[in-house]
């Protein structure tokens, strides 16, 4: 019987989703959708007459067409959702890449300073240009602002007062 | 105001496999003015870009993989903000932008948040033709209208920004194609940043050739219009209320 096969298939899907959830291989937000699909298939397989009733109710002549239309719509939605999710993930990856690059540069210049300015008092600059490398004594929770000239012509601090706050609190 | 020591300037150079030219460009910029610090953002290069740049005296920001110019610039802006630079300027690593113009472009920041080194403003010999030209003209027109000032070259990568503009860029600086020029500029303007332009000359690229393929140019036109339309519908950033203008120094 086709119905029994459909029922078993739906059951397998639901079981698989629940098992993946249990093993934490699937995040809940994605699982919900598949659970809904699985349960709907279960119900339809158990009561095939239901499809005809619904098709008649919404005015679709051939019940299977209703099924196809719904499936296509759902898959479209899933694809769109995944595209959105991957965009978010890509953006997060990009931010991490920037962060890692900055940290690495700061770390390297810190090490360079430690090597060169070991016992002396004056801080020798390793490069011809006096660049604002992070100070040898790192204060982890303070915003590094090693620009020598703090008295900028413009009231510089006022521009970005909201941003350092968030980085120093974390 | 003139008496104060001039603040340091961060020159950001996004570089992707520019090992052949990046060294000489960095040296040229550093030689130009002692207050410039050069930050080469090595955008996942597979050649000697990072070594060449470091040897020439630049600070190198090594991105773990290629992010595109937009991503590289955003990393550079983030670095600039962390270290508290008051002014940043983007310069191409291929030597296309003349380091002697950097000071001129930076001077534009005295009365605006963003200063663009423009290639067509009746100076130099930079010319383009066909769809690429139309695209650039259209973009220039639309963005000029937005910025309420005459801009002739909005896709120029020779741009300076002050702290306020950097803060805005960090909020919105897409890695998308053209996002680093058009999109970021439009959103910056709509967020309340002021823009000005400074005419500069372009030099011939030291490596590589600009493309003159008409198909590519047409694609460029389409994508730029697309980018512009999207930028126009984006939500502007809420910036901190404008601190007093650097009163005419």
Interface residues (C-beta under 8 A of the other chain):
Chain A: X94 X97 X98 X99 X100 X101 X102 X104 X105 X109 X127 X128 X129 X130 X131 X132 X133 X134 X143 X144 X145 X146 X147 X148 X149 X151 X152 X153 X154 X155 X156 X158 X159 X160 X161 X162 X163
Chain B: X1 X4 X5 X6 X7 X8 X30 X34 X36 X37 X38 X41 X57 X59 X60 X61 X62 X63 X64 X65 X67 X71 X74 X75 X78 X79 X81 X82 X83 X84 X85 X86 X162 X163 X164 X166 X167 X170 X175 X240 X243 X244 X246 X249
